[in-house]
Amino acid sequence: MPKLEPYSRKLPYSYALGLFPCMKLMEAHPEAVRRLLLHPDAAEASLSFPLPEGRASGEVSGVEKLRALCRQHGIREEIAEKVLKRESKKDNCFAGLVFEKYVCTLRKSANHAVLCQISDSGNLGTALRSLLGFGLEDVALIRPCVDPYEPHTLRASMGAFYDLRLRVYETFDQYLEEFPGRSIYPFMLDGAKPLDQVARNARAPYTLVFGNEQRGLPATFQQYGQSVLIPQSNKIDSLNLAVAVSIGAYAFTTGGK
């Protein structure tokens, strides 16, 4: 097998790190997984998962369940303490998966979220986790943006990445060309209408658009649809991206209630 290189955007593969994210990846995209990496002390890992229905009562070690799943799919297993430590930057990462980067297709009938020019991997991962939690499972990223396959992004999403359909576009206009006729709701500091009012009257399928952490969305986004304002105290200048995404996603998926 070829030597595993330190992660870079140019590689055709990435690393899922940690037992829970690994299980999520195996459940969602087992066909993409190429290698199971284990810490030599993995058998002593304390994390556990409930046994599947039909099995005897009790629990099976998370590592053993992951190993069993990988065996079912013919995935190579190897001890790789140095690789796990290098990629996770931790001494207690017990398991990881090497997987091929894959391309998803967004559903035309689904509601979408678009994240424009996001620069921080932790922000992106946390935002993706919130979007999945509130039922927005189709996500577009607009370049330039942080690498969604960077292991820190994947870890910050706590496995949510693997249950989402995510696609990267060169520009927002390129996204619109593929998905014309949608209701577009850009979230802006000078949004024309407050969030609760817009969310109550949203027309599906819709697209929620969020901007860069430092700059937000440029003024030109006012022309794309109904701009949205999240009301906030004047004691802060803006909300963290992941917080804004969480608030917006919750409001729209619950009808502004």
ABEGO torsion letter per residue (X at the ends): XBBBBBBBAABABBBBBEAAAAAAAAAABAAABABBBBBAAAAABABBBBBBBGBBBEBBBAAAAAAAAAAAAGBBBBBBAAAAAAAAGBAABABBBBBBBBBBBBBAABBBBBBBGBABAAAAAAAAAAAAAAGBABBBBBOBBBBAABAAAAAAAGGAAAABBBBBBABAAAAAAABBGBBBBBBBAABABBAAAAAAABBOBBBBBBBBAAAEBBAAAAAAEBBBBBBBBAABABBBAAAAAAAAAAAAAAGGX
